[in-house]
Amino acid sequence: MVRGEDMSRIGIIIKELRQIKNLSRTELAEGICTEKYIYLIEKGERTPSSELLILLGRRLGEDLLAQFKFSNCDDPVTISKMQFKLGEQIRQGEYEQGFLLTQEAERYSDNTKVPWKHMLKANRILCQMQRSKEYEQAIAEAEQALASMEKRFNVGFCGLFYRLIQLYAYHQLGKNEDFEQLLRTMFSLLNLRYSFHDTSTN
């Protein structure tokens, strides 16, 4: 079962996606569950299982389990689509467009919430670095962001993202000692976070 907290938000997401697809509750529910159950989910009075979210997501053409991570947003559908588009632009090396999108995204109040504010800032630093080739500036901005970040994000994915930016910048600058030291730090953090242990028997 998906966690119960903020489940009214996943109901809002389902309702909005259903309306975007111009589906009635009956059409969405057909062969999956009852129309009334969809109604109760959308009202936040029922908690859908992970399996149900997968089935409903297939009908809606969306990954509802992925959407769930945006459930603390006031406009989760817009924010999720914006984050996805930004990720695509960066993967394709479209850093100018990515930088412009980060500027647009900063106008949304949802992007002042964690972890999205951290992800957005990291994306902005990355896009700006690739546009300007100002690697020292990127290293300094990433370091400042890490210093002000809550510990749980610093040692998590957000912190890893900032350190990857620094790692790339060190490589471009030919700062091999800094590169190797940061790489060791990242391995230590990953080992600490995921507690890798040798469970093999002799």
C-alpha positions as CSV (number, residue, x, y, z in Angstrom):
1,M,0.0,0.0,0.0
2,V,1.3,3.5,-0.8
3,R,1.9,5.6,2.3
4,G,-1.3,7.2,3.6
5,E,0.2,10.7,4.2
6,D,-0.8,13.3,1.6
7,M,-2.9,10.7,-0.2
8,S,-5.5,13.4,-0.9
9,R,-2.8,14.9,-3.2
10,I,-2.6,11.7,-5.3
11,G,-6.4,12.0,-5.6
12,I,-6.0,15.5,-6.9
13,I,-3.4,14.3,-9.4
14,I,-5.6,11.5,-10.6
15,K,-8.6,13.8,-11.0
16,E,-6.6,16.4,-12.9
17,L,-5.0,13.9,-15.3
18,R,-8.4,12.3,-15.8
19,Q,-9.9,15.7,-16.8
20,I,-6.9,16.4,-19.1
21,K,-7.5,13.1,-20.8
22,N,-11.3,13.9,-21.0
23,L,-12.2,10.7,-19.2
24,S,-15.2,10.2,-17.0
25,R,-14.7,8.4,-13.7
26,T,-16.7,5.4,-15.2
27,E,-14.3,5.3,-18.2
28,L,-11.2,5.4,-15.9
29,A,-12.6,2.7,-13.6
30,E,-13.8,0.3,-16.3
31,G,-12.3,-3.1,-15.7
32,I,-10.1,-1.8,-12.8
33,C,-12.4,-0.8,-9.9
34,T,-15.7,0.9,-9.3
35,E,-16.6,4.4,-10.3
36,K,-17.4,5.2,-6.7
37,Y,-13.9,4.1,-5.6
38,I,-12.4,6.5,-8.1
39,Y,-14.6,9.2,-6.6
40,L,-13.4,8.4,-3.1
41,I,-9.8,8.4,-4.2
42,E,-10.2,11.8,-5.8
43,K,-11.8,13.1,-2.6
44,G,-8.9,11.7,-0.6
45,E,-11.1,9.3,1.4
46,R,-9.5,6.2,0.0
47,T,-5.8,5.2,-0.3
48,P,-5.1,3.3,-3.6
49,S,-2.6,0.4,-3.5
50,S,0.5,0.6,-5.6
51,E,-1.0,-2.0,-7.9
52,L,-4.1,0.1,-8.5
53,L,-1.9,3.2,-9.2
54,I,-0.1,1.2,-11.8
55,L,-3.3,0.1,-13.5
56,L,-4.9,3.6,-13.4
57,G,-1.6,5.1,-14.6
58,R,-1.6,2.9,-17.7
59,R,-5.0,4.1,-18.6
60,L,-4.1,7.7,-18.0
61,G,-0.8,7.3,-19.8
62,E,1.2,8.4,-16.8
63,D,3.4,6.9,-14.2
64,L,1.3,7.6,-11.0
65,L,4.0,6.1,-8.7
66,A,6.4,8.6,-10.1
67,Q,3.8,11.3,-9.8
68,F,3.4,10.5,-6.1
69,K,6.7,12.1,-5.2
70,F,5.2,15.4,-6.3
71,S,2.3,15.0,-3.9
72,N,3.4,17.8,-1.6
73,C,3.0,20.3,-4.5
74,D,0.0,22.5,-4.9
75,D,0.2,22.0,-8.7
76,P,1.8,18.5,-8.9
77,V,1.0,17.8,-12.6
78,T,2.6,21.1,-13.8
79,I,5.7,20.6,-11.6
80,S,6.2,17.0,-12.6
81,K,6.0,17.8,-16.3
82,M,8.3,20.7,-15.8
83,Q,10.9,18.6,-14.0
84,F,10.6,15.9,-16.7
85,K,11.1,18.4,-19.5
86,L,14.1,19.9,-17.7
87,G,15.6,16.5,-17.3
88,E,15.1,15.8,-21.0
89,Q,16.7,19.1,-22.1
90,I,19.8,18.4,-19.9
91,R,20.1,14.8,-21.2
92,Q,20.0,16.2,-24.8
93,G,22.6,18.9,-24.0
94,E,20.1,21.7,-24.5
95,Y,21.5,23.8,-21.7
96,E,20.3,27.2,-23.0
97,Q,16.7,26.0,-23.1
98,G,17.2,24.3,-19.7
99,F,18.5,27.5,-18.2
100,L,15.5,29.4,-19.4
101,L,13.2,26.7,-18.1
102,T,14.8,26.9,-14.6
103,Q,14.1,30.7,-14.7
104,E,10.4,30.0,-15.5
105,A,10.2,27.3,-12.9
106,E,11.5,29.6,-10.2
107,R,8.3,31.5,-10.4
108,Y,6.3,28.6,-9.1
109,S,5.9,28.5,-5.3
110,D,6.0,24.7,-5.4
111,N,9.7,25.0,-6.4
112,T,10.5,26.7,-3.1
113,K,9.7,23.4,-1.3
114,V,12.2,20.6,-0.6
115,P,13.4,18.7,-2.4
116,W,12.4,20.6,-5.6
117,K,14.2,23.8,-4.6
118,H,17.4,21.9,-4.3
119,M,16.9,20.1,-7.6
120,L,16.0,23.3,-9.4
121,K,19.0,25.1,-8.1
122,A,21.3,22.3,-9.1
123,N,19.9,22.2,-12.6
124,R,20.3,26.0,-12.9
125,I,24.0,25.7,-11.8
126,L,24.6,22.9,-14.2
127,C,23.0,24.7,-17.2
128,Q,24.7,28.0,-16.4
129,M,28.1,26.1,-16.1
130,Q,27.7,24.5,-19.5
131,R,26.6,27.8,-21.1
132,S,29.4,30.0,-19.6
133,K,32.1,27.4,-18.9
134,E,32.7,29.2,-15.6
135,Y,33.7,26.1,-13.7
136,E,35.1,27.8,-10.7
137,Q,31.9,29.6,-10.2
138,A,29.9,26.4,-10.5
139,I,32.1,24.7,-7.9
140,A,31.6,27.7,-5.5
141,E,27.8,27.8,-6.0
142,A,27.5,24.1,-5.5
143,E,29.6,24.3,-2.3
144,Q,27.4,27.1,-0.9
145,A,24.3,25.1,-1.7
146,L,25.7,22.1,0.1
147,A,26.6,24.1,3.1
148,S,23.1,25.5,3.5
149,M,21.3,22.2,2.8
150,E,19.6,20.1,5.4
151,K,21.7,17.0,6.3
152,R,19.2,14.5,5.0
153,F,19.3,16.1,1.5
154,N,23.1,16.8,1.7
155,V,23.8,13.0,2.0
156,G,21.0,12.0,-0.4
157,F,20.4,12.4,-4.1
158,C,20.3,16.2,-4.0
159,G,23.7,16.4,-2.4
160,L,25.0,13.8,-4.9
161,F,23.8,16.0,-7.8
162,Y,25.7,19.0,-6.5
163,R,28.8,16.9,-6.0
164,L,28.6,15.5,-9.5
165,I,28.5,19.1,-10.9
166,Q,31.7,19.8,-8.9
167,L,33.3,16.6,-10.0
168,Y,32.7,17.5,-13.7
169,A,34.0,21.0,-13.1
170,Y,37.2,19.7,-11.4
171,H,37.7,17.4,-14.4
172,Q,37.3,20.2,-16.9
173,L,39.8,22.4,-14.9
174,G,42.3,19.6,-14.7
175,K,42.2,19.7,-10.9
176,N,43.0,16.0,-10.4
177,E,43.7,16.1,-6.7
178,D,40.4,17.8,-5.9
179,F,38.6,15.4,-8.3
180,E,40.0,12.4,-6.5
181,Q,39.3,13.7,-3.1
182,L,35.7,14.5,-3.9
183,L,35.3,11.1,-5.6
184,R,36.4,9.5,-2.3
185,T,34.0,11.6,-0.4
186,M,31.1,10.6,-2.6
187,F,31.9,6.9,-2.3
188,S,32.0,7.3,1.5
189,L,28.6,9.1,1.5
190,L,27.1,6.4,-0.7
191,N,28.5,3.7,1.5
192,L,27.2,5.4,4.6
193,R,23.7,6.1,3.1
194,Y,23.1,2.6,1.7
195,S,25.1,0.7,4.3
196,F,26.8,-1.7,1.9
197,H,27.9,-4.8,3.8
198,D,29.4,-8.1,2.7
199,T,26.8,-10.6,3.6
200,S,28.5,-13.6,2.0
201,T,29.5,-16.5,4.2
202,N,32.9,-18.1,4.4
